[in-house]
Amino acid sequence: MENKRPNLLLFVSDHFRSEAVHHLGNEASVTPNIDRLVNNDAVSFSNAFCQNPVCVPSRCSFLSGQYPHVNGFRTMHHLMSAHDDNLLKELKKNGYHIYFGGKNDVFKEEVDLSLYCDDRSDAYSELNCIAQGVPMKKGYRPILQGVTQQMAIEAANTKEDSRHRLNKKHYYSFYQGIVDDANPFAVGFMGAEDAQIRDAIEYLKNYDGDAPLCMYLALTLPHPYYACTKEDDACIDQAKLSPMVTLTSSQAKQKPSIMQGMRENYQLYQWSEKDLLAIKKTYLAMVHHVDYNFGKVIEAFKQKEMYDDTAVFLFSDHGDYAGDYGIAEINQNTFEDVLTKVPLIIKPPKSMNVKPGIRSALVELVDIPQTISEITALPLSYPQFGKSLCSHFAAIKEHRRYVHCEGGRREDETHCMDGGHPKDHLYWPRTSEQMKMPQHTKAVMIRSRQYKYVKRLYESDEFYDLKLDPLELNNQIKEEQYQEIIAEMKEELLNFMIETCDQVPYHRDER
């Protein structure tokens, strides 16, 4: 199919940390389809960072090209309205046909679908609708087959059903290990994931429109629970797993209060190395399933003869602790690399020159819209802060001196608390701390290649020498030898906040 502009595939994973990709050095990881793309046709940015370590703020950021603090998209509960600028709206306005598949962590429910997509499916929401016995929102296509209401109820209540395990070994860890087709989780997360992929492939096979296609796939895996199929588990060699990142009690006391509280709530530091590695193995098995599905989608583009004319973006909204530091899942205002560094792989259309391989430049997810703008030759009609990555396709060069990430809230922003879960709920270890101050304090990270500085509003800051301490175990904020560097990074952070603290619309009111 020949289009005036290139097609776009945005394959967005959830909780996918950068070091879980094989070609970036993880010997235990099995990601042959991603690795093959990078070897043959794409560039992989080994130092790509998200702008917020949880889903909604990150997605609102990379789809707008604006930092979370610019328009207030800083929580899991404040999504985009109809008037908010974003990449999908921009592409649709300029003639792209938008397929939006998967979960919505961007737009408010009342936002008209037609503003940002032409065809919409969401297997994860559909599963919940089946469980509740209510119809899908108008405009969504049903894609689940053979799922009864009872099956959907069991899948939706997986975590509720696990409450009887309170005070038992694996309760707060999200760990389930190998599950079979009879497991409610398999019907839920993994079944919905595979259904979403099947729908995307079927949609692509039948697409015969003249407009260039933008396929936005907002997928779930490797989001916890940490659960996988027997087949995916068998792909991961236990002997190749890297050791878990652990904190001593003195190192833990140097970490921010929310991390200390979560660590005590999870109690994972009491586990054996063997039990902790079981989480890591399952997490990598889930990553393998992501790779498997990605390969199927890429093959579908090839069979449709659209691959050469398609720009492919594979990335994630943020990473995951996966047991490292004694913590499961994520947190809103901590910034270890396992949370903030994500895979970012870009295959340009064949019309653009590319030297496949790894790029070490510091880049941010806010760079995605401007990159797509250059690839499609469509200038963005609203202010944003990204820098196009197209110049990196054929050359190895620097991009940014610093990258940034942010999260948390002011003390008076009680409407931004993400808590309220009882102690027998799996999210309690995290969300109970996010109800407190200074635990949930607003914080901003600035990171260079060697150093990371975190400014915290209501408690002590953090500073790490990543060359000497790549695992971020020892907070050096008070060490005399780093004070000049810390002062310089504070100044750069001030400049960053002044430069990006607001945006002026392009369209003036002529009076």
Long-range contacts (C-beta under 8 A, 24 or more apart in sequence): 1-304, 1-305, 1-306, 1-309, 2-309, 3-210, 3-211, 3-212, 3-213, 3-309, 4-212, 5-95, 5-96, 5-212, 5-376, 5-377, 5-378, 6-212, 6-309, 6-310, 6-311, 6-349, 6-351, 6-375, 6-376, 7-212, 7-213, 7-214, 7-215, 7-301, 7-306, 7-309, 7-310, 7-311, 7-349, 8-91, 8-96, 8-212, 8-213, 8-214, 8-215, 8-310, 8-311, 8-313, 8-372, 8-375, 8-376, 9-215, 9-217, 9-297, 9-301, 9-310, 9-311, 9-312, 9-313, 10-214, 10-215, 10-216, 10-217, 10-313, 11-217, 11-219, 11-294, 11-297, 11-312, 11-313, 11-314, 11-315, 12-59, 12-102, 12-216, 12-217, 12-218, 12-219, 12-315, 12-316, 12-317, 13-219, 13-221, 13-222, 13-290, 13-314, 13-315, 13-316, 13-317, 13-343, 14-55, 14-218, 14-219, 14-220, 14-221, 14-222, 14-223, 14-316, 14-317, 15-221, 15-222, 15-223, 15-224, 15-316, 15-317, 15-318, 15-319, 15-320, 15-329, 15-330, 16-222, 16-287, 16-290, 16-316, 16-319, 16-320, 16-342, 16-343, 17-316, 17-319, 17-320, 17-322, 17-338, 17-339, 17-341, 17-342, 17-343, 18-46, 18-48, 18-319, 18-337, 18-341, 18-342, 18-343, 19-337, 19-338, 19-341, 20-222, 20-283, 20-284, 20-287, 20-343, 21-287, 21-343, 23-358, 24-343, 24-358, 26-242, 26-284, 27-240, 28-236, 28-237, 28-240, 28-241, 28-242, 28-280, 28-281, 28-284, 29-236, 29-284, 29-287, 29-288, 30-235, 30-236, 30-284, 30-288, 30-291, 31-287, 31-288, 31-290, 31-291, 32-291, 32-295, 33-291, 33-292, 33-294, 33-295, 33-298, 34-291, 34-294, 34-314, 34-343, 34-345, 37-298, 37-312, 37-314, 37-345, 37-347, 38-345, 38-356, 38-357, 38-358, 39-356, 39-357, 40-356, 41-347, 41-354, 41-356, 42-312, 42-345, 42-346, 42-347, 42-348, 42-354, 42-356, 43-345, 43-346, 43-354, 43-355, 43-356, 43-357, 43-358, 43-359, 43-392, 43-393, 44-343, 44-344, 44-345, 44-357, 44-358, 44-359, 45-344, 45-345, 45-346, 45-358, 45-359, 45-361, 45-363, 45-389, 45-392, 46-358, 46-359, 46-360, 47-341, 47-360, 47-361, 47-362, 47-363, 47-403, 47-449, 48-315, 48-341, 48-342, 48-343, 48-344, 48-363, 48-364, 48-365, 49-340, 49-341, 49-342, 49-362, 49-363, 49-364, 49-365, 49-403, 49-404, 49-405, 49-447, 50-316, 50-317, 50-318, 50-319, 50-340, 50-342, 50-364, 50-365, 50-405, 51-364, 51-365, 51-366, 51-404, 51-405, 51-406, 52-318, 52-332, 52-405, 52-406, 52-407, 53-318, 53-319, 53-330, 53-331, 53-332, 53-333, 53-334, 53-335, 53-339, 53-340, 53-405, 53-407, 54-317, 54-318, 54-330, 54-331, 54-332, 54-407, 55-105, 55-317, 55-318, 56-105, 56-106, 57-407, 58-317, 58-318, 58-365, 59-105, 59-106, 59-218, 59-317, 60-86, 60-106, 61-365, 61-366, 62-315, 62-317, 62-365, 62-366, 62-368, 62-369, 63-87, 63-88, 63-106, 63-369, 64-369, 64-384, 65-366, 65-367, 65-368, 65-369, 65-370, 65-380, 65-384, 65-385, 65-386, 66-366, 66-383, 66-384, 66-385, 66-500, 66-503, 67-366, 67-385, 67-404, 67-406, 67-500, 68-406, 68-407, 69-406, 69-497, 69-500, 69-501, 70-385, 70-500, 70-501, 70-502, 70-503, 71-503, 74-406, 74-407, 74-408, 74-409, 74-416, 75-332, 75-409, 75-416, 75-418, 76-418, 77-416, 77-418, 78-416, 79-105, 79-106, 79-107, 79-108, 80-106, 80-107, 80-108, 80-111, 81-108, 81-111, 82-111, 82-112, 82-115, 85-381, 85-382, 85-384, 86-116, 87-368, 87-369, 87-372, 87-380, 88-116, 88-117, 88-214, 88-216, 89-115, 89-116, 90-369, 90-378, 90-380, 90-381, 90-382, 91-214, 91-372, 91-376, 91-378, 92-116, 92-117, 92-118, 94-376, 94-378, 95-211, 95-212, 96-211, 96-212, 96-213, 96-214, 97-207, 97-209, 97-211, 97-212, 97-213, 97-214, 98-214, 98-216, 99-200, 99-203, 99-213, 99-214, 99-215, 99-216, 100-216, 100-218, 101-196, 101-199, 101-200, 101-203, 101-215, 101-216, 101-217, 101-218, 102-196, 102-216, 102-217, 102-218, 102-219, 102-220, 103-218, 103-219, 103-220, 104-218, 105-218, 105-317, 106-218, 109-137, 113-138, 113-139, 113-140, 114-139, 117-216, 119-203, 121-196, 121-199, 122-196, 123-191, 123-192, 123-193, 123-195, 123-196, 123-199, 124-192, 124-196, 124-220, 126-192, 127-152, 127-155, 127-156, 127-187, 127-188, 127-191, 127-192, 128-152, 128-156, 131-155, 131-156, 141-199, 143-195, 143-196, 143-198, 143-199, 144-191, 144-192, 144-195, 145-195, 147-187, 147-191, 151-184, 151-187, 152-187, 154-184, 154-187, 155-184, 155-185, 155-187, 155-188, 155-189, 155-191, 156-188, 157-184, 158-184, 158-185, 158-188, 158-225, 159-225, 159-425, 159-426, 162-426, 163-424, 163-425, 166-423, 166-424, 169-271, 169-275, 171-426, 172-265, 172-266, 172-267, 172-268, 172-328, 172-426, 172-428, 172-429, 173-226, 173-266, 173-268, 173-279, 173-323, 173-328, 174-224, 174-225, 174-226, 174-328, 174-329, 174-426, 175-225, 175-226, 175-278, 175-279, 175-282, 175-328, 176-225, 176-226, 176-227, 176-282, 177-226, 177-227, 177-228, 177-233, 177-278, 177-282, 178-227, 178-228, 178-229, 178-230, 178-233, 178-282, 179-227, 179-228, 179-229, 180-229, 180-230, 183-227, 185-225, 185-227, 186-227, 186-229, 189-220, 189-221, 189-223, 189-225, 189-227, 190-221, 190-227, 190-229, 190-289, 192-220, 193-219, 193-220, 193-221, 193-289, 193-293, 194-293, 197-293, 197-296, 197-297, 200-297, 200-300, 201-296, 201-297, 201-300, 204-297, 204-300, 204-301, 204-304, 204-306, 205-300, 205-303, 205-304, 207-304, 212-376, 213-306, 217-297, 219-290, 219-293, 221-286, 221-287, 221-289, 221-290, 222-283, 222-286, 222-287, 222-289, 222-290, 222-320, 223-320, 224-320, 224-328, 224-329, 226-279, 226-282, 226-283, 226-286, 226-322, 226-328, 227-282, 227-286, 228-282, 228-285, 228-286, 228-288, 228-289, 229-285, 229-289, 232-285, 232-286, 232-288, 232-289, 232-292, 233-281, 233-282, 233-285, 235-285, 235-288, 236-281, 236-284, 236-285, 236-288, 238-277, 238-281, 241-277, 241-280, 241-281, 241-284, 242-280, 243-273, 244-273, 244-276, 244-277, 244-280, 244-323, 244-324, 245-324, 245-325, 245-338, 245-471, 245-473, 246-324, 246-325, 246-326, 247-325, 247-326, 247-473, 251-473, 251-474, 252-326, 254-474, 254-475, 255-334, 255-462, 255-475, 256-333, 256-334, 256-439, 256-441, 256-443, 256-454, 256-456, 256-459, 256-460, 256-462, 257-433, 257-438, 257-439, 257-459, 258-331, 258-333, 258-334, 258-433, 258-434, 258-436, 258-439, 258-440, 258-441, 259-325, 259-327, 259-331, 259-334, 261-432, 261-433, 261-436, 261-439, 262-327, 262-331, 262-429, 262-430, 262-433, 263-325, 263-326, 263-327, 265-428, 265-429, 265-430, 265-432, 265-433, 266-326, 266-327, 266-328, 266-429, 267-326, 268-323, 268-326, 268-327, 268-328, 269-326, 276-323, 279-322, 279-323, 279-328, 280-322, 280-323, 283-320, 283-322, 308-349, 308-350, 309-349, 309-350, 309-351, 310-347, 310-349, 311-346, 311-347, 311-348, 311-349, 311-372, 311-375, 311-376, 312-345, 312-346, 312-347, 313-344, 313-345, 313-346, 313-368, 313-372, 314-343, 314-344, 314-345, 315-342, 315-343, 315-344, 315-345, 315-365, 315-368, 316-342, 316-343, 317-342, 317-365, 318-342, 328-429, 329-430, 330-430, 331-430, 331-434, 332-407, 332-408, 332-418, 332-434, 332-440, 333-407, 333-408, 333-440, 333-441, 333-442, 333-443, 334-407, 335-405, 335-407, 335-443, 335-445, 335-447, 335-452, 335-454, 336-472, 337-472, 340-405, 340-445, 340-447, 346-371, 346-389, 346-393, 348-375, 348-390, 348-393, 349-375, 352-390, 352-393, 353-393, 353-394, 354-393, 354-394, 355-393, 355-394, 355-395, 355-396, 359-392, 359-396, 360-396, 361-392, 361-396, 361-397, 361-398, 361-399, 361-400, 362-398, 362-399, 362-400, 362-401, 362-402, 362-403, 362-447, 362-448, 362-449, 363-389, 363-399, 363-400, 363-403, 364-400, 364-403, 364-404, 367-399, 381-506, 382-503, 382-505, 382-506, 383-503, 383-504, 383-505, 383-506, 384-503, 385-500, 401-448, 401-492, 402-446, 402-447, 402-448, 402-489, 402-492, 402-496, 403-446, 403-447, 404-444, 404-445, 404-446, 404-447, 404-493, 404-496, 405-444, 405-445, 405-447, 406-442, 406-443, 406-444, 406-445, 407-442, 407-443, 408-440, 408-441, 408-442, 408-443, 408-457, 409-440, 409-441, 409-442, 410-442, 410-457, 411-437, 411-441, 411-458, 444-493, 444-497, 446-489, 446-492, 446-493, 446-496, 448-489, 451-482, 451-485, 451-489, 453-486, 453-489, 453-490, 453-493, 455-490, 455-493
